[in-house]
Amino acid sequence: MIHTTLQRVQDTGGDHLTEDALWAGVFEHHAVLAIADGAPQRLRPIASMQPLIDTYSSRYGQGVTPSGVASRLLCSTVAELAPTAHTPAEMVTVANERLATELRTIYGDISTAALLEAEPHLTVLSEDERYIRLVLPAATYTVARLDWEKQQLEVAHGADSALIAFQQDDTAIRITPDQMVQHDDKAKSLYLSGPDAKAEHPFFQALGDSRAREVNRLNGLYHNFVSPDGQTDPAVGVSVINGLPNVADYMFQTCVPLEQYKAVLLVSDGMFLPPPLQESGLEPDATQLQLMGDFVLQQGLKGYVEHLRREEIRVMNTPGALAWHDDASGLFFAWDT
């Protein structure tokens, strides 16, 4: 007989409605867990998406954003399909198509032409039809299915949420890659080279953005990426829920033996301890990841988030460092026989 424990935490560090979403279900022979993180739209405001908000605000809460709808739609889809034999990848694909259906209801077609007709002030869209990704609501995701009969852990993952698995000796291992780290590192490098340098693109010059902010905004271009000739590129693409058809092309999938693990932790990117800006890399190294895992094991998710917020404040008060209160959500699931 399987004995399980489940902890959940969601913390915004403020008083807004989180764009994160999570869900977990435990069944007789398997369990399914999902976490999603809404990625803010790069170009705003988008008044034409009000119908999407109106449709879901009664279900998801007043103040929900389009990207908050995307993350919650992923989790509600997983909740519906979890009792079935659907794989995590199939659940993600269904959720992405459901978001696409909602967008088609508004625009008729998910295209730059349709978006420009609804939002004619977004003239930058006419320069490159791929810029539609800067307008669409999007969400990162990690979905896991634990099957005790098959003794396997199956995962579908996109962007910078994460699944961390704990071995029997408490060693914490990150199973999923951070697909955004190369693009985030580029923005960080530009920030360090000159935070006041103006963007070369006239659109961003008009906004008074620095080059780093321009790069960060354009990171959305890599969501379900296609090249100018319409081809996918695994070297730069990032899988997200945004209604575009290439979500599966960049989806990270894996299936590993379950017997070597005793617990898993699913987190949004806001759950990682904030490194000072001058440290190399944005992705936690193995030591930092283990410290995070040890804290969760010893203090639980609530205690960890309290520690995280204290660390963020400490880093904010350190000259030359960068940290902020991002939405932080996590699911910790442990089992034994």
N, C-alpha and C positions, 0 to 999 in steps of 0.2 A: 504494500500500500504506500502511495506517495503522500508525504506530508509537505505542505507548502506554506510559505509566508510571503506576503506582498506588502510593500511600502510604496506610497505615492507622495509626491510633493510637487507643488506648483507655486512659484513665488515670482512676483514681478519687480520687487524692489521699489515699487511705487503704488499708485492707486488706479492704474489703467487696467483694462481688460487684456489679459495675456493673449498673444498670438500663438502660443504653444497649445498643443492638445495631446492627451494621452489616453490610453485605454488598455485594460488587461482583462482577460477571461480565462478561467481555469475549468477544464472539463475532465471527464473520467480518465482519458488516456492522453490528453495533450493540453497545452496552454498556449495562448497567443497574446503577445504584447505589442503595442504600437506607440510610437511617439512621433510627433510632427511639430515643426517650428515654422510658423508663417514668416516669410521673407518680405519686408516692407517693399511696396512698389517703388521703383526708382524714380518714376515721374508721377507727380501728384499736383493737385487733386484730380481725380477722375470721376466727375459727377455722373457719368453715364452708368457707373456700376452701382448706383444707389438701389436699383431693383434687386440686385444680389444681396445687399445688406438688408433690405426690407424683407426679403423672403426668409432669411435665416436669423434675424435679430431676436425674434420671439423664441427660437430654439436655442441659440447660442449665447444670447445676452446682448443687451443694449451696449453700443460702443464697439461691437465686433467689426473688424476691418475685412476687406475682401481677402487678404491673405490669412486672416484668422478663420474665415469661412473655409479656405482651402485646407488648412491643417485639421479643422474639425470634421470636414467632409471625409478626409482620409480615415480618421479614427472611427467615425460612425459607419463607414463602409467595412472596416475591419471587424467592428463589433457585429455587424450583420452576417458576415461571411465566416467568422471564426469557428462556428460549430460545424462547418462543412469541411470538405477535403481540399478546399482552395489553398494553393500555396501562397506564401507572402507576396511573391511577385505578381500573382494573379490578382490579389486583393488591391495592390497598388495600381495596377493597370485599370481595374474597374473604377477605382476612386478618381483617377485622372480623367477617364472618359465622362464620369458624372460631372466633374467640374467643367469639362468641355461643353457638355450639354447645357449647363447653366449659362455659359458665356454665349453659346449660339442663340439661346433664347433672347438674349439682350441685343446681340449684334448681327444675328443672322449668319455670320461667318467669322471665324477667328482669323482675321487678316489685318494688316496695317491699313488697308483701304477702308475697311469697316470701322476700325478704331478712329481713323482720321475723320471720317464722316461724322462720328459721334463726338469727337474731341478735336475740332479743327485747329485749336491753338497749339497742338502738339506737332508743330511743323517738322521737328527733328525726325519724326517717323518717316517722312517722305524721302529722307536721305538714304535709308537702309531699312528694308522691310523687316529685317531681323530685330530691329529696335522694339518690336512689339513686346519682346521679353521684358522690357523696362516698364511696361504698363500692366502686364498680366499679373494677377495675384499668384503667389507661388508658395510652396511649403517644402521644406526638407522632410525626410522621413526615415525611420528605421522600423521595420516590422519583423518580428521573430516568432517562429512556431517551434515549440518544444514538444517532441513526440516521445513519450516514455516507452511505447511499444517498439518503435523502430530505434530508440535510443539515438536520436539525432536532433540537432539544433539547426534549423533552416532560417536563413536571414535574407531579406531584401532591403536595400539601403541606398539612399541618395543624399549627396551634399555633405553637411557637416554636423548632423546629429551623430549619435554613436551608440554602439553596443559594446559594453565591457563585460568580459566573462571572468569569473573567479574559479581558479583551479582548486583542487582539494586542499592544497597547502596555502590557500589565500592569495596566491599570486594573481594579480590583475592583468589581463591581456585585452587590448583593444582589438576586437574582431573586424571592425569596419574601418575603411580608410576615410580620411578627410579629403573630399574631392575639391574643396574650396581653398585649401591651404596655399596652393601656388598663386592663386589670384589675390588672396589676402596678403601674402608676402610682398607682392608687387606694390600694392597700395601702401603697405608699411614702409617699404624701401623709399618710395616717393615722399612719404611724410617726413622721413628722416633727412632726405636730401634737400628739402625746402618747403615747409608747410605753407608758406605764403605765396608760392609760385602760382600764377594764374593758369588756368587750363588754356590749351591752345585752341580748342574747339569753341567757336563763337557762342554756341548755345550755353556752354558751361561758363564762359567768360561773363555772359549776361547775368548768370546767377552768382558770380563772384566766388566760385568754388576754386579750391586749390586743385593741383593735379592729382593729389592723393584722393580727394573726394570724387574727382571725375572717374578715376580708375575704379574706385569702390562702387560708384553708381553703375558703371559699365560692366561690372562683374555679372550683372543680371543677363548680359548678352550670352553668357556661357550656360544658362539654364536650358537644357535640352537643345544644345547648340547645333547649328548647321553652318557650314562655311558659305561664302558668297555664292557658290555654285550649288548649294543645297545638300552638301555631303556632311555626314557626321565626322567628328574628329575625337577619338578617345583620349588624345593627349590633353585636351582642354575642356571637354564637355562635362557638365554636371547634371545629374538626374534630379529633377524636382517634379512635384505635382503642380502643373500650371495649365493643363488642358492641351498642350501641344503634343504631337504624336511620338516624339523621340524619347520619351521617358524610359522605355525599356532598353534603348541603345546604350545608355550610360548607367543603368542600374547595376550596382554591385550585388552579386548573389553568391552565397556560400552555404554549404551544408557540412557540419562538423559533428564528430561523435559527441554525444551528450555525457557519456560516463566520466569523462575527465574533468567535468565541471560540477560545481555545486550551487552556483548562483549566477545571475546575469543582472546587469545594470544598464538600462536604456536612458539616455540623457539628451536633452537639447544642448546646443553649443554653449548656452549661457550657464551650464552647470560646471564648466571647467574653471579651476582656479585661475585668476588673471595673472599672467606673467608681466613683469615690467616691460615697457616698450623696448628698452635697450637690450633685452635678452634676445638671443638669436632664435628666430622661428616663432610661430604663433601656436603650433601644435604641441601639446604637452609631451615631454619626453617620458621614458619609462619610469624614472624615479618619481616624477611629479604625478604620473598616473597611479603608481603604487601608493603614494601618500594619500591621494584622493580615495582610492579603494579601501585602504586601511581605515580612514576616517569614517567612511560609510559603514563598514563592517562593525566598527566599535561604537559609533555614535548615532547611526541611523541617518536616513535622508534629511530629516528635519534638523538634526544637529549639524550635519554637513553644510546645509544651506546657510544656517546662522554663521558658521565659520567662514563660508564663502563671502557673505556680505561684509563681514569684518575685514577680510583680506582686501576686498575691493576698495573699501574706504581707506585702508592703509596705503594701497598703491596710488589712489587718487591724490593723496597728500605727499607723494614722493616726487620731487622735481624731475621732469623729463620722462615720467611714466604715463601710461595710458590705461585706463580701466573705466568701466561704466556698469550700471546696473541693468544687465540684460535680463530678459525673462529666463527663468531657470526652472526646468521641469525634469522630473526623473521617476523611473519605475525600478524598484529593486525587488527581484523575485528569487527566492531561494527554495530549495527542495531537498528532501532526503527520503530514503526508502526504509 
